[in-house]
Amino acid sequence: MKHIFREYDIRGIFEKDLTEDIVKKIGYFLGKKIEGEYVFVSYDARTHSPVLHDWLVSGFNKAGKKVISGGMLPTGANYFANFRPLCIDGIGKVDISGSVQITGSHNPPEYNGFKITIDKSPFYGKDIYSLGDEILNSDIEIEDNTDVIKYDLKTDYIDFISNQFSHLKGMDLNAVFDCGNGVAGVVLRNILEKNGIKNYEILFEKPDGTFPNHHPDPTEEENLKDVYSALKKGRKFAFAFDGDADRIAFLDQKYNYKGDILAYFFAKNMENPCVISEVKATQVMYDEINKFGRAIMYKTGHSNLKTLLKKEKCDLAAEVSGHIFFNDRYFGIDDAVYVAFRIIELIKEGFEFDKEFEKLPKVYNTDELKIKTTEDKKFTIIENLKHYLQENKDKLQIKKIVDVDGVRVIFENGWGLVRASNTTPVLVTRFEANSEENLKEIQNKLMEILTKFL
């Protein structure tokens, strides 16, 4: 069972990995780590999420916590609960000390898991691994106790987002939204209607954890066919969410803008911005933002970026995959519903996404290319590769090596990345260059070197 305790969250297959015994223990041992009295729990649309909710609650109750349950909500709303007092009937204002979102994110329907926040910060890395060791070494028995304080956080969240974007009232949007039968559909229409936004359609709005229309992962082109169809029929803009609505895809009739490019667009509309992104992001974003602000390259992973965003007090962080975190006017969390309205705000202001994109230096890049390896070997391979590249830096005409997360090798005409996935036994590669010929050359050169260590 150790494999379910991962770098950024806990995730596995319902009943095979996430058994009643394990999930109750997760609640219990996690509860022991949370110092305050109250913890907030909510869940995504997966068919087994309510069952996991009850098992997790039983563990929290055994640990002496008081559980506030928000029911089905987007992950961003769960994070939001950590930053606002909850006004509970008969109790008054309550500040929670942590939260758990039960979600399998963009994984297949049989998967589920837990994204954890303690004291307004992500609970991840060595803390999750340590939690796993405690759980797997324990024989404690936990009885059923599903007592919770039910709380309508959905209304709080809808009201807050609506008020933040009240200046959009009555806007003619001409857009399509694809909720992918995930939890964005729980709140999206309410916010649009509350602000009187007109001229839009919502696809696959009803939450359904079997995902009958397409898999809820907007990074995969095959899952965007319905929004492409709507764009061809005359919609100007398209938004697509993943299953738990913490990642977004944004498209217009010409382009699909990845998270790093969206970060550049947002930064252009801030004064002296500080932006954090990951090692997979385009060099164009870093170079262009550094002309009018500050751009920091950091490790991949939503927990890593959230933590550095808070530490550096930056305005914004972004992953290529569509995790976008606003510290500017928000709480530094990856909430794709909130991000959608920041994009709508730019649309209202007349920001021309396609023209701004076309002004950027033209580059060619690959998608993420994955190489299977083993958990035991993946980090050793990266260390050996790094050592070789540093020793042969001049010979290989390498300008710079960035080793904050794997190895990003920067050449005169582009760059290549090799990093170990924190969640699966694979190496992840990505390449970018100023021409297709240079892209091929960089990719071939690095892949040839990499094969020495596989």
C-alpha positions in Angstrom: 0.0 0.0 0.0 3.0 2.3 0.3 2.6 3.4 -3.3 -0.6 5.4 -2.5 1.3 7.9 -0.4 2.7 10.2 -3.1 4.6 13.4 -3.4 1.6 15.7 -3.6 -1.4 13.7 -2.4 -2.7 10.2 -1.5 -4.1 8.4 -4.4 -5.1 4.9 -5.4 -7.9 2.5 -6.6 -11.0 2.4 -4.5 -11.3 -0.7 -2.3 -8.1 -2.2 -3.8 -5.7 0.4 -2.4 -8.1 2.7 -0.6 -9.7 0.2 1.8 -11.9 1.0 4.7 -9.1 0.2 7.2 -6.5 2.4 5.4 -8.9 5.4 4.9 -10.1 5.4 8.5 -6.4 5.4 9.6 -5.7 8.3 7.2 -8.4 10.3 9.0 -7.1 9.3 12.4 -3.4 9.9 12.0 -4.0 13.0 10.0 -6.3 14.3 12.7 -3.5 13.8 15.2 -1.3 16.1 13.2 -3.9 18.9 13.0 -3.6 21.1 16.1 -6.9 22.9 15.9 -10.4 21.6 16.7 -12.1 21.8 13.3 -11.3 20.2 9.9 -13.2 20.7 6.7 -14.0 17.8 4.3 -15.5 17.8 0.8 -15.4 15.5 -2.2 -15.6 15.3 -6.0 -18.1 13.6 -8.3 -16.7 10.1 -8.2 -19.2 7.4 -7.3 -17.2 6.2 -4.3 -16.3 9.6 -2.9 -19.3 9.7 -0.4 -18.1 6.2 1.0 -14.6 7.5 1.4 -16.0 10.6 3.1 -17.7 8.5 5.7 -14.6 6.4 6.3 -12.3 9.4 6.6 -14.7 11.2 8.9 -14.8 8.1 11.2 -11.0 8.5 11.5 -11.1 12.2 12.2 -13.8 11.6 14.9 -11.6 8.9 16.5 -8.8 11.5 16.7 -11.1 14.0 18.5 -11.6 16.4 15.6 -14.9 18.1 14.8 -15.6 17.6 11.1 -17.3 20.2 9.0 -18.6 18.6 5.8 -19.2 20.7 2.6 -20.5 17.8 0.5 -19.6 17.9 -3.2 -17.4 20.8 -4.2 -14.5 21.8 -6.5 -11.1 21.4 -5.0 -10.6 25.2 -5.2 -13.6 25.7 -2.9 -12.1 23.2 -0.4 -8.9 25.3 -0.4 -11.0 28.5 -0.1 -12.5 27.2 3.1 -9.1 27.5 4.8 -8.9 31.2 4.3 -12.4 32.4 5.4 -14.2 32.1 8.8 -17.2 29.7 8.5 -20.4 31.0 10.2 -22.0 27.9 11.6 -25.5 28.0 13.2 -25.4 27.5 16.9 -21.6 27.8 17.0 -20.6 31.1 15.4 -17.5 31.9 13.4 -15.1 29.0 13.0 -11.6 29.0 11.6 -10.7 25.6 10.3 -7.2 24.2 11.0 -7.1 22.0 7.9 -9.1 20.5 5.1 -9.2 17.3 2.9 -10.6 17.2 -0.6 -11.5 13.7 -1.6 -10.7 13.5 -5.3 -9.1 11.3 -8.0 -8.4 14.5 -10.0 -8.0 13.5 -13.7 -7.4 9.8 -13.1 -9.7 7.1 -14.4 -13.0 6.5 -12.6 -11.8 3.7 -10.4 -9.2 6.0 -8.7 -9.7 8.4 -5.8 -7.6 10.1 -3.3 -7.0 13.0 -0.8 -5.6 16.5 -1.3 -4.6 17.8 2.1 -4.2 21.3 3.6 -3.0 22.0 7.1 -2.7 25.5 8.6 -3.4 27.0 5.2 -0.4 25.2 3.6 -0.2 22.0 1.4 0.6 18.8 3.3 3.0 17.0 0.9 6.3 15.3 0.3 8.1 13.9 3.4 5.0 14.6 5.6 2.8 12.4 3.4 5.5 9.6 3.3 5.8 9.8 7.1 2.0 9.7 7.5 2.0 6.5 5.3 4.6 4.8 7.5 2.5 5.5 10.6 -0.6 4.1 9.0 1.0 1.0 7.6 2.7 0.2 11.0 -0.5 0.6 13.0 -3.1 -2.0 14.0 -5.6 0.4 15.5 -9.2 -0.4 14.9 -11.6 2.5 14.2 -15.3 2.2 14.6 -17.9 3.9 12.3 -18.7 7.4 13.4 -19.9 9.6 10.6 -21.1 12.6 12.7 -20.4 15.8 11.0 -21.4 19.5 11.0 -23.0 20.1 7.6 -22.1 23.4 6.1 -23.2 25.2 2.9 -19.8 26.4 1.8 -21.1 26.3 -1.8 -23.1 29.4 -1.2 -20.2 31.2 0.6 -17.9 30.4 -2.4 -20.4 31.4 -5.1 -21.1 34.7 -3.3 -17.4 35.5 -2.8 -16.4 34.8 -6.5 -19.5 36.6 -7.8 -18.6 39.7 -5.6 -15.0 39.6 -6.8 -16.2 39.8 -10.4 -19.2 42.0 -10.0 -17.7 44.4 -12.6 -18.5 41.7 -15.3 -22.2 42.2 -14.8 -24.2 41.9 -18.0 -21.2 41.0 -20.1 -21.8 39.3 -23.5 -19.2 36.5 -23.4 -19.8 34.2 -26.4 -18.0 31.2 -24.8 -18.4 27.5 -24.2 -17.5 25.8 -20.9 -16.8 22.1 -20.7 -17.1 20.8 -17.1 -16.4 17.2 -18.2 -19.0 15.9 -15.8 -16.7 17.0 -13.0 -17.4 19.3 -10.0 -16.9 22.7 -11.9 -20.6 22.1 -12.7 -21.6 22.4 -9.0 -20.8 26.2 -9.0 -20.1 27.6 -12.5 -23.6 28.4 -13.7 -24.6 30.0 -10.4 -21.7 32.4 -10.6 -22.3 33.3 -14.3 -26.0 33.8 -13.6 -25.4 35.8 -10.4 -23.4 38.3 -12.5 -25.8 38.3 -15.4 -23.2 37.1 -17.9 -24.9 36.3 -21.2 -24.3 34.3 -24.3 -22.5 31.1 -23.2 -23.2 27.3 -23.1 -22.1 24.7 -20.6 -21.2 21.2 -21.7 -21.4 18.1 -19.5 -22.4 20.2 -16.5 -24.0 17.5 -14.4 -21.4 15.8 -12.1 -21.1 12.1 -13.0 -18.1 10.2 -11.7 -18.4 7.6 -14.5 -17.4 10.5 -16.9 -19.8 9.3 -19.7 -18.8 11.9 -22.3 -15.0 12.1 -22.1 -12.2 11.7 -19.6 -11.9 14.9 -17.5 -8.3 15.8 -18.4 -8.1 19.0 -20.6 -4.4 18.5 -21.3 -5.3 15.7 -23.7 -6.4 17.0 -27.1 -8.8 14.1 -27.6 -10.8 15.4 -24.6 -11.3 18.8 -26.2 -13.1 17.7 -29.3 -16.5 19.1 -28.1 -15.1 22.6 -27.4 -13.3 22.6 -30.7 -16.6 21.8 -32.3 -18.3 24.7 -30.5 -15.5 27.1 -31.6 -16.0 26.0 -35.2 -19.7 26.8 -34.9 -19.0 30.3 -33.8 -18.1 30.5 -30.1 -15.1 32.9 -29.6 -13.7 31.3 -26.5 -13.6 28.0 -24.8 -12.9 26.9 -21.2 -12.4 23.2 -20.1 -11.9 21.9 -16.5 -10.4 18.7 -15.1 -12.4 16.4 -12.8 -11.9 18.4 -9.6 -11.7 21.8 -11.2 -8.2 22.8 -10.1 -6.8 22.9 -13.7 -8.1 24.8 -16.7 -7.6 24.8 -20.5 -8.4 28.0 -22.3 -8.8 28.2 -26.1 -10.0 30.7 -28.8 -10.6 30.1 -32.4 -6.9 30.1 -33.2 -4.9 28.7 -30.3 -5.0 26.5 -27.2 -3.1 28.5 -24.6 -1.1 26.5 -22.1 -0.7 27.5 -18.4 2.7 29.1 -18.9 1.4 31.3 -21.7 -1.6 32.2 -19.6 0.8 33.3 -16.9 2.5 35.6 -19.3 -0.9 37.1 -20.3 -1.9 37.7 -16.7 1.6 39.1 -15.9 1.2 41.7 -18.7 -1.7 43.1 -16.9 0.0 43.5 -13.5 2.4 46.2 -12.3 6.0 44.9 -11.7 4.8 41.2 -11.5 6.5 38.4 -9.7 5.7 35.0 -11.4 6.7 31.5 -10.5 6.6 28.6 -13.0 8.1 25.1 -13.4 11.0 23.6 -15.3 8.6 22.4 -18.0 7.5 25.9 -18.9 8.6 27.7 -22.1 11.7 29.8 -22.0 9.8 32.5 -23.8 7.6 33.1 -20.7 10.6 33.6 -18.4 12.5 35.8 -20.9 9.5 38.0 -21.7 8.3 38.4 -18.1 11.8 39.3 -17.0 11.7 42.3 -19.3 9.0 44.0 -17.1 8.9 41.9 -13.9 10.5 38.9 -12.3 10.1 35.2 -13.3 11.3 32.3 -11.1 11.8 28.8 -12.3 11.0 26.1 -9.8 10.1 22.4 -9.3 7.0 20.9 -11.0 4.1 20.1 -8.7 1.2 22.2 -7.4 2.3 21.8 -3.7 5.8 23.0 -4.6 4.6 26.1 -6.4 2.0 27.0 -3.7 4.7 26.8 -1.1 7.2 29.0 -2.9 4.4 31.4 -3.9 3.7 32.1 -0.3 7.4 32.2 0.7 8.4 34.7 -2.1 5.1 36.7 -1.9 4.8 36.6 -5.6 1.7 37.5 -7.5 1.1 34.4 -9.5 2.3 30.8 -10.2 1.5 28.5 -13.1 2.1 25.0 -14.4 2.0 24.1 -18.1 -0.8 21.7 -17.3 -3.2 24.5 -16.2 -2.7 24.7 -12.5 -2.7 28.4 -12.0 -2.4 30.1 -8.6 -3.3 33.7 -7.9 -1.8 35.4 -4.9 -2.9 38.7 -6.5 -6.5 39.4 -5.2 -6.8 35.7 -4.1 -5.3 33.1 -1.7 -2.5 31.6 -3.7 -4.4 28.4 -4.5 -5.1 26.6 -7.7 -8.7 27.2 -8.3 -9.7 26.8 -12.0 -13.1 28.4 -11.6 -11.5 31.5 -10.2 -9.0 31.5 -13.0 -11.8 31.3 -15.6 -13.2 34.6 -14.3 -9.7 36.2 -14.4 -9.6 35.2 -18.0 -13.2 36.5 -18.6 -12.0 39.8 -17.0 -9.2 40.1 -19.6 -11.8 39.4 -22.4 -14.0 42.2 -21.1 -10.9 44.6 -21.0 -10.4 43.8 -24.7 -7.2 41.8 -24.3 -6.3 40.2 -27.7 -5.0 36.8 -26.8 -4.1 35.7 -30.3 -2.3 38.9 -31.3 -0.4 39.0 -28.0 0.6 35.4 -28.5 1.7 36.0 -32.1 4.0 38.9 -30.9 6.0 36.4 -28.8 9.2 34.8 -30.3 8.3 31.7 -32.3 9.4 28.5 -30.7 8.8 24.8 -31.4 8.3 22.3 -28.6 7.3 18.8 -27.8 4.6 17.6 -25.5 5.8 15.7 -22.4 7.5 12.5 -23.6 7.6 9.7 -21.0 10.2 6.9 -20.6 9.4 4.0 -18.4 11.8 3.0 -15.7 11.5 1.9 -12.1 11.0 3.7 -8.8 14.4 2.5 -7.6 16.3 3.7 -10.7 14.6 7.0 -11.8 16.4 9.4 -9.4 19.8 7.6 -9.9 19.5 8.0 -13.6 18.9 11.8 -13.2 22.0 12.1 -10.9 24.2 10.2 -13.3 22.9 12.3 -16.3 23.5 15.5 -14.4 27.0 14.5 -13.5 27.8 13.6 -17.1 26.4 16.9 -18.5 28.3 19.0 -16.0 31.6 17.2 -16.9 31.0 17.6 -20.6 29.4 21.1 -20.6 31.9 22.8 -22.9 32.2 19.9 -25.3 28.4 19.7 -25.7 28.1 23.5 -26.0 25.7 23.8 -23.1 25.1 27.4 -21.9 23.5 26.5 -18.6 22.3 23.6 -16.5 19.3 24.1 -14.2 18.9 21.3 -11.7 16.1 22.6 -9.4 14.0 19.6 -10.6 15.7 17.0 -12.8 18.0 18.5 -15.5 17.0 21.4 -17.8 19.8 21.8 -20.3 19.9 25.2 -22.0 21.7 25.5 -25.4 22.1 28.5 -27.7 19.0 27.7 -29.7 16.7 25.9 -27.2 16.6 23.5 -24.3 15.8 20.0 -23.2 14.5 18.7 -19.9 14.8 15.3 -18.2 13.2 14.8 -14.8 12.0 12.0 -12.7 8.2 11.9 -12.1 7.3 12.2 -8.4 4.2 10.2 -8.9 5.0 7.4 -11.4 8.0 5.2 -12.4 8.8 7.3 -15.4 11.3 9.9 -16.7 9.6 12.9 -18.2 11.2 14.7 -21.1 10.3 17.9 -22.9 12.2 19.9 -25.6 12.0 23.4 -27.1 13.9 25.3 -29.8 13.7 28.2 -32.2 13.4 26.0 -35.2 12.1 22.5 -36.0 15.7 21.5 -37.1 17.2 22.7 -33.8 14.4 21.0 -31.8 15.2 17.7 -33.5 18.9 18.2 -32.9 18.5 19.0 -29.2 16.1 16.1 -28.7 18.3 13.6 -30.4 21.4 14.8 -28.6 19.9 14.5 -25.1 18.1 11.3 -25.8 21.3 9.7 -27.1 23.1 10.7 -23.9 20.2 9.6 -21.7 20.3 6.1 -23.1 23.8 5.6 -21.6 22.1 5.6 -18.2 18.8 3.8 -18.7 
